[in-house]
Amino acid sequence: MDPVTSTERFSFVCRRCRHEWTREYQIRRWADSSGDEYTACSIAGLPVVPPWSGILACPACGGYRVALIPRPSTKDHRGRSRHDHAGRPEHIP
């Protein structure tokens, strides 16, 4: 499968200071010849950990009690939610 790159917006909340913010990621997905799927994430061309990794720091207080805010109101053109149950955006062809 040829790599597919999309820009996706994720929202977060710090459970320590309650700060909320949004960040856009470039998400690149591909599969090798065996069918194994891979994902690489970047911001402004620099590699970063995936937003669903759970190891992000709050930009306001530096705390690591950061949660990804699922956005169930985000729908694709068929009306399906673009987030899976873990809050990660789904790849919808």
C-alpha positions as CSV (number, residue, x, y, z in Angstrom):
1,M,0.0,0.0,0.0
2,D,1.3,3.4,-0.9
3,P,1.7,5.8,2.1
4,V,-1.3,8.0,2.8
5,T,-0.7,11.3,4.7
6,S,-3.5,13.3,6.3
7,T,-3.6,16.3,8.6
8,E,-5.6,15.5,11.7
9,R,-6.6,17.7,14.6
10,F,-6.5,16.3,18.2
11,S,-7.7,18.0,21.4
12,F,-6.2,17.4,24.8
13,V,-6.9,18.3,28.4
14,C,-4.4,18.3,31.3
15,R,-5.9,16.5,34.3
16,R,-3.5,18.4,36.6
17,C,-4.2,22.1,35.6
18,R,-7.3,21.6,33.4
19,H,-5.6,23.4,30.5
20,E,-7.2,22.4,27.1
21,W,-5.5,22.7,23.7
22,T,-5.6,21.5,20.1
23,R,-2.8,20.4,17.9
24,E,-2.6,19.3,14.3
25,Y,-0.6,16.3,13.3
26,Q,0.5,15.0,10.0
27,I,-0.4,11.3,10.2
28,R,1.3,8.9,7.6
29,R,-0.1,5.4,7.3
30,W,1.2,2.5,5.2
31,A,1.4,-1.2,5.0
32,D,4.3,-3.4,4.0
33,S,4.1,-6.3,1.6
34,S,3.1,-8.7,4.4
35,G,0.1,-6.5,5.3
36,D,1.5,-5.1,8.5
37,E,0.3,-1.6,9.1
38,Y,2.4,1.3,10.3
39,T,1.8,4.8,11.4
40,A,4.2,7.8,11.7
41,C,3.3,11.1,13.2
42,S,4.9,14.5,12.8
43,I,4.3,18.2,13.5
44,A,5.8,20.7,11.2
45,G,7.9,17.9,9.6
46,L,9.5,16.8,12.9
47,P,8.7,13.2,14.1
48,V,6.7,13.1,17.3
49,V,5.0,10.4,19.4
50,P,1.5,9.6,18.4
51,P,-1.1,11.8,20.1
52,W,-2.8,8.6,21.5
53,S,0.4,7.4,23.1
54,G,-0.4,8.8,26.5
55,I,3.0,10.3,27.1
56,L,2.4,14.0,26.2
57,A,3.3,16.9,28.5
58,C,0.9,19.8,29.2
59,P,2.3,23.0,27.5
60,A,0.9,25.0,30.4
61,C,2.2,23.2,33.5
62,G,4.5,20.5,32.2
63,G,2.4,17.7,33.8
64,Y,2.0,14.3,32.2
65,R,-1.6,13.7,33.2
66,V,-2.8,14.5,29.7
67,A,-5.9,13.0,28.2
68,L,-7.0,12.9,24.6
69,I,-10.5,14.4,24.2
70,P,-12.6,12.2,21.9
71,R,-14.6,14.3,19.5
72,P,-17.6,12.1,18.6
73,S,-19.2,15.0,16.8
74,T,-16.6,14.8,14.1
75,K,-18.2,12.8,11.3
76,D,-17.1,11.7,7.9
77,H,-19.1,12.3,4.8
78,R,-21.2,9.1,5.6
79,G,-22.1,10.3,9.1
80,R,-19.8,7.9,10.9
81,S,-17.7,9.0,13.8
82,R,-14.0,9.5,12.8
83,H,-12.9,8.3,16.3
84,D,-12.5,4.7,17.5
85,H,-13.3,3.8,21.1
86,A,-9.9,4.8,22.4
87,G,-10.3,8.3,21.1
88,R,-7.9,7.8,18.1
89,P,-9.1,9.1,14.8
90,E,-10.0,6.2,12.5
91,H,-8.6,6.0,9.0
92,I,-11.7,6.3,6.8
93,P,-11.1,5.7,3.1
